Amino acid sequence: MYKIETHMHTAEGSACGYSGGAEIARARKEEGYDTVIVTDHFFRGNTRPDRSLPWEDFVNQFCSGYEHCKEEGDKIGLNVLFGWEDNFHGAEFLIYGLDKAWMLAHPDMINWTPSMQFQKVHADGGYIVQAHPFRQRPYLEGIGLYPNFIDAVEGINSSQPKEQNMRGMWFAKEFHFPVTAGSDVHGVKPIGGGMLCEKPIVTIQDYIDMIKSGTGYELIDKHQDS
């Protein structure tokens, strides 16, 4: 089985990240991951780059965490892929299948509703997973669920309590969505989540195709024995 991380943050791209991309690559390699997907918080979330920067400069700085992670990953034999986490009034979405050039070409993306995001991302072959749908925090006013504008649900998030993950799994089952799992790790400290895959995930399209099929993988749930 091949171990992959689907939800991960760096200090360069996420204000809540506490380790740089290169450090994180080494840490995940030591944990036994074969592939990781960097999903830093974008413009409307807890992002690191200054939002007042010109769009190109903002995107370049945002992507630097991924780029540092990939550069180190290429040296040590860790496959590093790109994604991001967008935010809409507290609801967050993991977006896969698109790249830096796509971001640069869509400066209006910071104003999209979930419906607009779904249409635009799908038009260019991207894939949207609602992250930790039942996450509760003191700074969040409520919970937003968007079953009409996602492709899958992150049912297991290793940084969330067991009860919130159970609700996420219910949401996925109720609306017949494929389920993913991720650590939501923000630095070198291991959390121990993600997915185990029967086949290697080499490209982001490999990952999307696997989730669409609903087969060939297992979720890692650190709460399963608690």
NORKA-V855298 format. One record per run of one state. SS is the DSSP state (H for helix, E for strand, L for the rest). FROM is the first residue (numbers start at 0). TO is the last residue. If there is no record, write none. Layout:
BEGIN
((SS	FROM	TO) (SS	FROM	TO))
END
This chain:
BEGIN
((L	0	0) (E	1	7) (L	8	12) (E	13	13) (L	14	19) (H	20	30) (L	31	33) (E	34	40) (L	41	45) (E	46	46) (L	47	53) (H	54	75) (L	76	77) (E	78	87) (L	88	89) (E	90	95) (L	96	98) (H	99	103) (L	104	105) (H	106	110) (L	111	112) (H	113	122) (L	123	125) (E	126	130) (L	131	145) (H	146	148) (L	149	150) (E	151	156) (L	157	160) (H	161	173) (L	174	176) (E	177	181) (L	182	183) (E	184	184) (L	185	192) (E	193	196) (L	197	202) (H	203	212) (L	213	215) (E	216	219) (L	220	225))
END
